[in-house]
Amino acid sequence: MENRIIQYITRYIDLTPEETAIINAQNQIKTFTKDTILLREGAFAKECYFILKGCIRSFYLVDGEERTTALYTENQGVHPVSYLTNEASAYYLSCLEDCVVAISTAEMGKKLLEAVPKLQRVLLQMSSELLIQNRTDLDHFKNLSPEERYIHLLETRPDLFKRVPLQHIATYLGITPVSLSRMRKRITGGYKANSGYLLTKDNFLEKLYQ
């Protein structure tokens, strides 16, 4: 599992054997069972995570109903806003599957950067990618119809439909579970199991409204 972290880092920078050993020695790997709450609304996040295995969901409680805002899977970092701002969290983090994660704290991160200063470049790149992804997700949510958001998710993260309960995918897309169920029925035949071919967005929408 530790090798996966090194593989991720070396996408951005080269590491010497000594630096690799330092990073591996600092890693704190933990396993959490499905449905474990990692962060609650109102709590202060002391840790951030890098997912080695599993799926983590962030969600808000609105009038007693859960509204999913993000779904994180392998090789993704989870940096709670509360961790960055030192303010109480407005949302929850929960394990949708049994998860194996590398945990970091502010103190651990400081020590690691002192030992391997070049990691600052990786953190800047990760922050940039996270900002771009959040901006893209927000733009999609504001500018795409529910059908377009659904087909985009099918095209970019098809594994989620096998791993995440549909009621969570529905709230992530901003629709009700009933609407998602109807939408899925309407696109039956849009996927060819043998070739793995997905309809293009234009063809999908054309078929959707026939």
Phi, psi and omega in degrees: 000321181299325181301330180295325177293316179297319179299321179294313182297319184285000168292335186249325183218158173273146179238141173280163176303324179294317179293321177299318180296321179297315181296315179297324181291331182277339184296134174245105183265130178229152176247133178237139179280159178308140178078003175294132176271116180274332181208136179249154174303133179092347179272165179253120183288127178251353185226152166238166192226150168236121189278119175268326178203135176115189184219130179242138182243140169254141180205154174257155169257117180238112183053041177083357180252142180277132177241107182288133181244339180202150177229117184251137179228192187309141178067024175242143176269147177240108182243094182303142178303322180300325179295324183277330186255347185061029175248162180298141181289142177266355185218178181252154167238130183221146177277119176277342178222171167300131187236144170242121185226151169266129184254141175228146173241171180300319180293316179297318180296320179296315180296320181293320179292327176293323182280324181228080185303329183296347178294341177303324178297321179294317181297320178296319179294317179297318179297319179296314180296320179295319179297316179296317181296316179297321179294318179296316179299317180295317178298318178299317183294324182280326192254342180260149174287164177305321179296319180291322177296322181294313182292327177296318179294321176299321184284325188260330183220060184298335181298334182298330183287346176261346188246337188246129176306141187298332179293331177283323176296321180300311181291330176297324179276351179083026179229172179275158176303325179295316179297320179295319179298317179295320180297317180297322179294323182291335183259011176305131184098351179281349180242127177259111188300325185288323185261344184071019184279133174250144175302147171289164182301316182296314180295323179298312182292325177298315180291322184301321186258012176291000000 
